[in-house]
Amino acid sequence: WYAAAGVAFVGASLVDGIGGHNVMEPALLGCLPVVGPYTENSEAMISALQEEDPRACLRIQDASQLADALVRLLSAPENGSKAPGLAAAQGAARDAAHKISRECAEPIARAVLQALGN
């Protein structure tokens, strides 16, 4: 669904006490993650995405901002192409998530290969 959606509100981030869900899942599939203010569970991932590219994750503060952001992001120009900036943000999310994943996986892969004697 993330790959088809293009933009995803990452749940449990508008309500205090839950901490938000995983932003890397949509980002890895080129889907722009949109999060609320309560992201304790994924703050490191959000920070890493935004350090790679500030467009890679969109933070909103409340339901009204969420609605405004979705309307802005999903409003297509008359020619039916993607809304301005959405394609760039989707690419930024995907590229940042892939880079972060590779950086996390490479040391693990090296350690496994070393343990196997390769």
Secondary structure in CASP SS format (residue, H / E / C, confidence):
PFRMAT SS
TARGET T0000
AUTHOR 0000-0000-0000
METHOD secondary structure of the structure
MODEL  1
W C 1.00
Y H 1.00
A H 1.00
A H 1.00
A H 1.00
G C 1.00
V E 1.00
A E 1.00
F E 1.00
V C 1.00
G C 1.00
A C 1.00
S C 1.00
L C 1.00
V C 1.00
D C 1.00
G C 1.00
I C 1.00
G C 1.00
G C 1.00
H C 1.00
N C 1.00
V C 1.00
M H 1.00
E H 1.00
P H 1.00
A H 1.00
L H 1.00
L C 1.00
G C 1.00
C C 1.00
L E 1.00
P E 1.00
V E 1.00
V E 1.00
G C 1.00
P C 1.00
Y C 1.00
T C 1.00
E C 1.00
N C 1.00
S C 1.00
E H 1.00
A H 1.00
M H 1.00
I H 1.00
S H 1.00
A H 1.00
L H 1.00
Q H 1.00
E H 1.00
E H 1.00
D C 1.00
P H 1.00
R H 1.00
A H 1.00
C C 1.00
L E 1.00
R E 1.00
I C 1.00
Q C 1.00
D C 1.00
A H 1.00
S H 1.00
Q H 1.00
L H 1.00
A H 1.00
D H 1.00
A H 1.00
L H 1.00
V H 1.00
R H 1.00
L H 1.00
L H 1.00
S C 1.00
A C 1.00
P C 1.00
E C 1.00
N C 1.00
G C 1.00
S C 1.00
K C 1.00
A C 1.00
P C 1.00
G C 1.00
L H 1.00
A H 1.00
A H 1.00
A H 1.00
Q H 1.00
G H 1.00
A H 1.00
A H 1.00
R H 1.00
D H 1.00
A H 1.00
A H 1.00
H H 1.00
K H 1.00
I H 1.00
S H 1.00
R H 1.00
E H 1.00
C H 1.00
A H 1.00
E H 1.00
P H 1.00
I H 1.00
A H 1.00
R H 1.00
A H 1.00
V H 1.00
L H 1.00
Q H 1.00
A H 1.00
L C 1.00
G C 1.00
N C 1.00
END
